[in-house]
């Protein structure tokens, strides 16, 4: 069974988002072994300098790279936009190659260049910018959709 890791910086604060994530986590249990890894966001001052932001991203990046396994797929704006069937194929390929795929969602300042450089594949949901907490809800829904496609389910129409 495919192992999917979702590595995310920070915690989801809004109850409705946590409920949505929990629902898709439950549904995904039928298709894969899912692991959500929430890493603490690097604490920055209220008005951080670019150097402080870079230092924070670097520290978060070290923690991310220490947790990920299998194919590393960070979500970032410069990534490739996939259709749901293409994401389903990516999951099927990961199941056959390494048995594990790790999706990474950065914090409010994004991801470090080191994480992006280590990526097997960078993915973007849109050229629009989304809050990282909302990106997590979108990812869980799309993972469920992709797993359903691979299983021949009727969720994706």
Phi, psi and omega in degrees: 000136180298137174257124178244125173254137169242112180256121186227141175273128177086172179250155176276124185268323185284131183300318183295327177289317178300321179295317178297316179298315180299320179298313180289328174300316180298313181296321182293338180303335179284342188246336187203170170264112186254133178231122175260121179245111179259120180254143181295137177288137178298130182281125179241157174294168182302322179235078185288148174281163176304323179294321178293320177297315179300317179297318178296316179297321180296316179295315177299320179300319178299317180292320179298311183294336176283345183255328187289149174216163182071209178287126181264120184232089177286146174267120181207154188298331181273005179286178180277134175275127182249153167277166177299317176298326177293321176296321177300318178296321178299317178296319179296319178296317179298321179299321181281329184273296187246343184079359182213142175222138181241121175260138185238130175240120181284180178273202186293342177256008176092214184235154179287155175301330180295320179294316180296323180291330181278355186293137168285326181200126176268136185237142175233138174277337185186164171278352175284157176262129178245151171299142184299331178290320177292324177301327179294317177299313180300317180298313181299319178296316181292326175296318177297316179300314181296317178296321178296318177301312182296332180270000181076021181286174185258003183298317180273126181242000000 
